[in-house]
Amino acid sequence: MDGQTIAEHGDEHEEEAAEQRRERRRLIRQLLIDWSPVMAAVANLVVQHFS
């Protein structure tokens, strides 16, 4: 290890994992925003079909 203690090395991995989780959430949120009009239209068609 390049002068880092085990705790420091572990913290580095935790920060990296947390950043990856934030990026994944950001992508999922953006996908939901982008597809929300399509999902709304499909829901509307389903409601009309069963009405």
N, C-alpha and C positions, 0 to 999 in steps of 0.2 A: 504494500500500500504506500502510496506516495506521500508519507508524512501525515496522513490522516488517521485519526483513531477510528475504531469500529463504530462508535456512536455517530461521529461526523459522517462517515460513509453511509450509514443507515439513514440519517436525516436527509442526505442528498437523494437517496432513492425514494424516500417518502415524498419529498418535494416534487420530484420528477413524476411520480405516480399521481400525485394530486393535480399537477398540471395536465397530465393526460386525461384525467377524469373531467377536469373543467373543459378541455377542448372537446371531448366526446359529448358532454352536455350541451355545449354551444352548438355543435353540429346537429344534434337531435332537435334542439329548440328551433334552429333555422329551418330544418326540414319540415317540422310541424307548421311553422309560419308559412313556408312556401306552399305546402300542400293543403292548407286549411280551406281555401276556396273550393278545391276539388272535393275534399271530404264533406264540406257543407252541401255541395251540389248533389253528391251521392246520397247523403242523408235525406235531402229534400225529395229526391226521386223515390227512395224507399218509403218515406212517409206518404207520398202521393199514391204510390202503388197499393199500399195497405189501407188507404182511406176509402 
